[in-house]
Amino acid sequence: MASNNSTMLSNDTFLSDRVALVQQLNDKMARLMVPATVYICIMMVLGLVGNPMVCYYYGAKTKLTTNTFFIVILALYDVIVCAISMPTEIADIELFYTFEYNVACKILRFVNYFAGIGSILTLVAIATDRFKKICRLTKPQMGIRTAKFVSLGIIGIAILLSWPSLVIYGSIQVPIPNTYGLDLMGADCTSTKEVAYQKYVWVFNGVHFLLFVVLSVVLIVLYSIIGHTIFSHKKRLMMYTPSKNRTPSSTEVETSLSDCSQKMEDKMKGTEEKALSNRKQQHNLFLPVFIDIPQYLRNRGRS
């Protein structure tokens, strides 16, 4: 009986020692990640302060355009990241080997993917809008209504590409490397290690990597064309501007091109309205003639 009690006591002591050792290794890793934690904290504070200011300024203090609308949407994605993803990411770092909150892990990964995809697609929408306004002045431009539909489509695409993270991510048992020669296991917020899910994990990661590469190339190409157009326009302005005047900046050139695009849109709308007005005047001009014909016939019959 005494032997059994001593065996149970030694097992409990061994288990408590293993738990203490896991916690010690976890704390050691957390100390190594202090620079990353500090950086995330700084970005989180700046984001929580700056992005609401951006939303307020561009949403309430400036004229509503497609550009300002997309900027507000982009700031809202950043607010989601700063309010949800970054605090959970800090917890994941501090609990490097002891993250046992399965639901929190799934929410963290889903929000990360959702906000990341939404942000980069919004950046592509902004680049496309600027490309049309600067490089395609005579073509139909994107309106506020279209921008809203584009934003809703981006949300749908982001959800569609992010929901698998709710399945493949979670609090997973992982081995802890150590110099004690012990088989230690911890819990980490990572993708599942089950063999049945491995092909889905590969497909999920492959699709997101391909999406990142394609959208990065699209952004580089669009802004390269925009930059070339602005530079060419600036060069032509310098040729026809007296040397005593200052050289126009790139921002002024872009604004000039955007204003030109807006004026062309207004001119096209004005032309359409003028044509419609002329058609109405022509209709009104001939209308009394047809109305008076029956009266003319009645008068003639009486005579």
Buried (B, 14 or more C-beta within 10 A) or exposed (E): EEEEEEEEEEEEEEEEEBEEBBEEBBBEBBEEBEEEBEEBEEBBEEBBEBBBEBBEBBBEEEEEBBBBBBBBBBBBBBBBBBBBBBBBBBBBBBBBBBBEBBEBBBBBBBBBBBBBBBBBBBBBBBBBBBBBBBBEBEEEBBEEEBBEEBBEEBBEBBBEBBEBBBBBBBBBEBEBEEEEEEEBEBBBBBBBEEEEBEEBBEEBEEEBEEBEEEBEEBBEEBBEBBEEBBEEBBEEBEEEEEEEEEEBEEEBBBEBBBEBBBEBBEEEEEEEEEEEEEEEEEEEEEEEEEEEEEEEEEEEEEE
